[in-house]
Amino acid sequence: MMPETESTRPGEGTITVVISRRVIKGQEARFEQLSSEMTCRASHYPGYLGADLFRPANPNDPEYRIIFKFADEQSLDAWQQSVERTELLEQIEPLLVMPSKVETMSGIINWFTLPGHNPVKPPPKYKMTIVSWLALYPTVTLIFFLFGEQLAQIPLLIRTFLVTAVVMVAMSYLLMPRFTRWFAFWLFPKREQGER
């Protein structure tokens, strides 16, 4: 079995793993079958949050990219050390042109993904910080403009709990998907987008 190489170590919180695999020509069907089985097995592990397989974007980019998420590093480690995973990796690796490349990400990087694009690498941290701030600043300002008087009547700990809860939900589900699309031209230059 060829070893996987991990480029980064995750911190706390949701962990996203991006695996790039170049498959030997003619072995695509077998590879996809084994990848589906890998996803099925992983789904039975605590902390598993889902997976996606992206087929090669074009003949000039023959890599498959698999993205999966776990709730935390401990859950991911349990899966990565499992017999079920090792057994399938031993069948997958001989189908590959070169060893798998694995990138593990955590934190706000998970906000910066584009539907229909093969992720290659996250944007630079300064770009993610600026775009996050552009979404965060008007949201917090609007909350205090609309509800400032009512919030002032609530004890500080409860007030900050409520505001941060609303902001985090808005950022994760409403704002960052839109801001990532709006600023894709800057976050993901055309040569890095890996369009499908």
C-alpha positions as CSV (number, residue, x, y, z in Angstrom):
1,M,0.0,0.0,0.0
2,M,1.3,3.4,-1.0
3,P,1.3,5.9,1.9
4,E,-0.9,9.0,1.9
5,T,0.9,12.3,2.6
6,E,-0.9,14.9,4.7
7,S,0.0,18.5,4.0
8,T,-1.4,20.1,7.1
9,R,-2.7,19.2,10.6
10,P,-6.2,20.4,11.6
11,G,-7.2,22.4,14.6
12,E,-10.3,22.1,16.6
13,G,-13.8,22.0,15.0
14,T,-15.1,20.6,11.8
15,I,-12.4,18.9,9.7
16,T,-12.6,18.9,5.9
17,V,-10.3,16.5,4.0
18,V,-9.6,16.9,0.3
19,I,-8.0,13.9,-1.4
20,S,-6.6,14.1,-4.9
21,R,-6.1,10.8,-6.8
22,R,-4.9,10.2,-10.4
23,V,-6.4,6.9,-11.6
24,I,-4.7,4.6,-14.2
25,K,-6.6,4.8,-17.5
26,G,-9.1,2.0,-17.7
27,Q,-9.4,1.6,-13.9
28,E,-12.0,4.4,-13.4
29,A,-15.0,2.1,-12.9
30,R,-13.2,0.0,-10.3
31,F,-11.9,3.1,-8.6
32,E,-15.4,4.7,-8.4
33,Q,-16.8,1.5,-7.0
34,L,-14.2,1.3,-4.2
35,S,-14.6,5.0,-3.5
36,S,-18.4,4.5,-3.1
37,E,-17.7,1.6,-0.7
38,M,-15.3,3.8,1.2
39,T,-18.0,6.5,1.6
40,C,-20.5,4.0,2.7
41,R,-18.2,2.6,5.4
42,A,-17.2,6.1,6.6
43,S,-20.8,7.1,7.0
44,H,-21.3,4.6,9.8
45,Y,-18.6,6.2,11.9
46,P,-19.5,8.8,14.6
47,G,-18.8,12.3,13.6
48,Y,-19.1,11.7,9.8
49,L,-20.7,14.7,8.1
50,G,-20.8,13.8,4.4
51,A,-18.6,13.3,1.3
52,D,-18.5,14.3,-2.4
53,L,-16.6,12.8,-5.3
54,F,-15.6,15.1,-8.1
55,R,-14.7,13.4,-11.4
56,P,-11.9,14.7,-13.5
57,A,-12.6,18.3,-14.6
58,N,-11.2,17.8,-18.1
59,P,-8.6,15.7,-19.9
60,N,-5.9,18.1,-18.9
61,D,-6.8,17.7,-15.2
62,P,-7.3,13.9,-14.8
63,E,-7.5,13.9,-11.0
64,Y,-10.5,12.7,-9.0
65,R,-11.1,14.8,-5.9
66,I,-12.9,13.4,-2.9
67,I,-14.0,15.8,-0.1
68,F,-15.3,14.5,3.2
69,K,-16.0,16.1,6.6
70,F,-15.9,14.9,10.2
71,A,-17.1,16.8,13.2
72,D,-13.8,16.9,14.9
73,E,-10.2,15.6,14.8
74,Q,-10.9,12.6,17.1
75,S,-13.7,11.3,14.9
76,L,-11.5,11.7,11.8
77,D,-8.6,9.9,13.5
78,A,-10.9,7.0,14.5
79,W,-11.9,6.6,10.8
80,Q,-8.4,7.0,9.5
81,Q,-7.1,4.3,11.8
82,S,-9.9,1.9,11.1
83,V,-9.5,-1.6,9.6
84,E,-12.4,-0.8,7.2
85,R,-10.5,2.1,5.7
86,T,-7.1,0.4,5.5
87,E,-8.7,-2.6,3.8
88,L,-10.1,-0.4,1.0
89,L,-7.0,1.7,0.6
90,E,-5.0,-1.4,-0.1
91,Q,-7.3,-2.0,-3.0
92,I,-7.4,1.6,-4.2
93,E,-3.7,2.5,-4.2
94,P,-2.7,0.0,-6.9
95,L,-5.2,1.7,-9.3
96,L,-3.4,5.0,-9.0
97,V,-0.7,6.6,-11.1
98,M,0.9,8.1,-8.0
99,P,0.2,8.1,-4.2
100,S,-2.9,9.9,-3.0
101,K,-2.4,13.6,-2.0
102,V,-4.4,14.5,1.1
103,E,-5.0,18.0,2.4
104,T,-6.8,18.5,5.8
105,M,-8.4,21.8,6.6
106,S,-10.4,23.3,9.4
107,G,-11.8,26.6,10.6
108,I,-13.2,29.3,8.3
109,I,-11.6,27.6,5.3
110,N,-14.8,25.5,5.1
111,W,-16.8,28.7,4.2
112,F,-14.7,29.2,1.1
113,T,-16.0,26.6,-1.4
114,L,-17.7,27.0,-4.7
115,P,-20.4,24.6,-5.9
116,G,-19.4,22.9,-9.2
117,H,-15.7,23.5,-8.7
118,N,-13.0,21.1,-7.9
119,P,-11.2,22.6,-4.9
120,V,-7.5,22.8,-5.4
121,K,-6.3,24.9,-2.5
122,P,-8.0,27.4,-0.1
123,P,-7.6,31.1,-0.8
124,P,-4.8,33.0,1.1
125,K,-5.6,33.8,4.7
126,Y,-5.6,37.5,4.1
127,K,-8.2,37.2,1.4
128,M,-10.4,34.9,3.6
129,T,-10.1,37.4,6.4
130,I,-11.1,40.4,4.3
131,V,-14.1,38.7,2.7
132,S,-15.3,37.4,6.1
133,W,-15.0,40.9,7.6
134,L,-17.0,42.4,4.6
135,A,-19.8,40.0,5.5
136,L,-19.5,40.3,9.2
137,Y,-19.3,44.0,9.7
138,P,-22.6,45.0,8.0
139,T,-24.4,42.1,9.6
140,V,-23.4,43.0,13.2
141,T,-24.1,46.7,12.4
142,L,-27.5,45.9,11.1
143,I,-28.4,43.8,14.2
144,F,-27.4,46.6,16.6
145,F,-29.2,49.2,14.4
146,L,-32.4,47.2,14.4
147,F,-32.4,45.7,17.8
148,G,-29.9,47.8,19.8
149,E,-32.3,49.1,22.3
150,Q,-33.9,45.8,23.0
151,L,-30.5,44.1,23.3
152,A,-29.3,46.7,25.7
153,Q,-31.9,45.5,28.2
154,I,-30.5,42.0,28.2
155,P,-27.5,41.0,30.4
156,L,-24.2,41.1,28.6
157,L,-23.5,37.3,28.5
158,I,-27.0,36.5,27.2
159,R,-26.8,39.4,24.7
160,T,-23.5,38.3,23.2
161,F,-24.7,34.7,23.2
162,L,-27.7,35.7,21.1
163,V,-25.9,38.0,18.8
164,T,-23.1,35.6,18.0
165,A,-25.5,32.7,17.5
166,V,-27.5,34.7,14.9
167,V,-24.3,36.0,13.2
168,M,-22.7,32.5,13.0
169,V,-25.9,31.0,11.5
170,A,-26.2,33.9,9.0
171,M,-22.5,33.7,8.1
172,S,-22.5,29.9,7.5
173,Y,-25.8,29.5,5.7
174,L,-26.6,32.8,4.1
175,L,-23.7,35.2,3.8
176,M,-20.5,33.3,3.1
177,P,-21.9,31.2,0.3
178,R,-23.0,34.4,-1.5
179,F,-19.8,36.4,-0.6
180,T,-17.7,33.5,-1.8
181,R,-19.5,33.5,-5.2
182,W,-19.4,37.3,-5.4
183,F,-15.6,37.5,-4.7
184,A,-14.7,34.3,-6.5
185,F,-12.8,36.3,-9.1
186,W,-10.4,37.4,-6.4
187,L,-10.5,34.5,-4.0
188,F,-10.0,31.9,-6.8
189,P,-8.2,33.2,-9.8
190,K,-9.3,31.5,-13.0
191,R,-6.3,29.3,-13.2
192,E,-7.0,27.9,-9.7
193,Q,-10.7,27.4,-9.8
194,G,-10.6,23.9,-11.4
195,E,-14.0,24.3,-13.0
196,R,-15.9,21.2,-13.8
